[in-house]
């Protein structure tokens, strides 16, 4: 049964403990010359507004709320 689990791990990318340790050491975040780690942003932030129905966050430009499905009116600003 252990052999079967090892094969399954290798097939799904789990690998051996030795391979996992080597992969973990190579995928650590890069550090700067001062030794501090530079954070990497996962996704860019998108401007959002609040849904008048459920108070959920709705990206600017969307016509409907992703949480409740309510129509969100576009607001226009006069300059």
N, C-alpha and C positions, 0 to 999 in steps of 0.2 A: 504494500500500500504506500509506503514511503517513496518508492521509486516512481510510482504513478503521480504522486503529488509533486515531486521534483520535476518531472517531465511537464506537468501542467504549468508550473511556475515558469519554466524556461520558455514554453510556447507562448505564454501570455506576457512575457517581458519581465517576469519576476526574477529569474536567474538564480544563481547560488548566492549564499551569504557573502562569499568573497567578491563576486561580481557586483553585488548590491553595495558593498562598502566602497569599492572602487568608483562606482557610478556616483555615489553620494558625495564623495570627496571632490569629484570634478564638476558637480552641478551647484556648488555653493556660490552665493553672490560674490561678485568682484569687490574687492576693497580698495580704497584709495591709498595714496602714499602715507597719509596720516594714520591709517589703520581703521578708519571708520567705514562701515558698510553703506553703500549707496543704495537706497530703496528704489525698486523698479515699480512703476505704476502698472497695474494690471489692465486697466482700460481708461481711456480718456473720459473726462467728466462731461456730461451733457447738461446744458441749461434746462431747468425744469420749472414747472409751476404746479400749483395745488389744484386738484379736482374739486369743484364746488359741491359735488355730491358726496364723495367718500373721504375727502381730504387726502387722497393718495397723491403720489408724485407722478406727474405727467410731463414727458419731454416736450419742450417748446416745438411746435410744428405738428404735433399729433392732434387729430380732430376728435379722438375718442380716448377715454380713460382705459388703461390696460387692466385696472383692478375691477371696476364695476361696469364698464362699457358705456358710461354716460357720455353724451356729447359735450365737448369742451369748446366753448366759444373762443375764437381768435380775438385777442384784444389789440386794438390799433392805437398807436401813440401819435398824437399830433405834435409837430415840432414848431 
